[in-house]
Amino acid sequence: YEFSNKGADVFLEALARLNYLLRVNGSEQTVVAFFI
């Protein structure tokens, strides 16, 4: 099963970038994502 063909890699990369930006900016925001 290849994640790169399904768009999962893009989704996970976007979550990682969002996590980084939230931490850098000191945000108290919590993001919940469901991946089925």
C-alpha positions as CSV (number, residue, x, y, z in Angstrom):
1,Y,0.0,0.0,0.0
2,E,1.6,3.3,-1.1
3,F,0.5,6.4,0.8
4,S,2.0,8.7,-1.8
5,N,-0.5,7.6,-4.4
6,K,-3.5,8.2,-2.1
7,G,-2.7,11.8,-1.0
8,A,-2.0,10.6,2.6
9,D,1.6,11.9,2.4
10,V,0.3,15.4,1.5
11,F,-2.2,15.3,4.3
12,L,0.4,14.2,6.9
13,E,2.9,16.8,5.7
14,A,0.2,19.5,6.0
15,L,-0.5,18.4,9.6
16,A,3.2,18.5,10.4
17,R,3.5,22.0,9.0
18,L,0.4,23.1,10.9
19,N,1.8,21.6,14.1
20,Y,5.1,23.5,13.6
21,L,3.4,26.8,12.9
22,L,1.1,26.5,15.9
23,R,4.0,25.7,18.2
24,V,6.2,28.6,16.8
25,N,3.4,31.1,17.3
26,G,2.6,29.8,20.8
27,S,-1.0,29.0,19.9
28,E,-3.3,27.4,22.4
29,Q,-5.4,25.9,19.5
30,T,-6.0,22.2,19.3
31,V,-6.5,20.5,16.0
32,V,-8.0,17.0,15.7
33,A,-7.8,15.1,12.4
34,F,-9.3,11.7,11.6
35,F,-7.6,9.6,9.0
36,I,-9.5,6.5,7.9
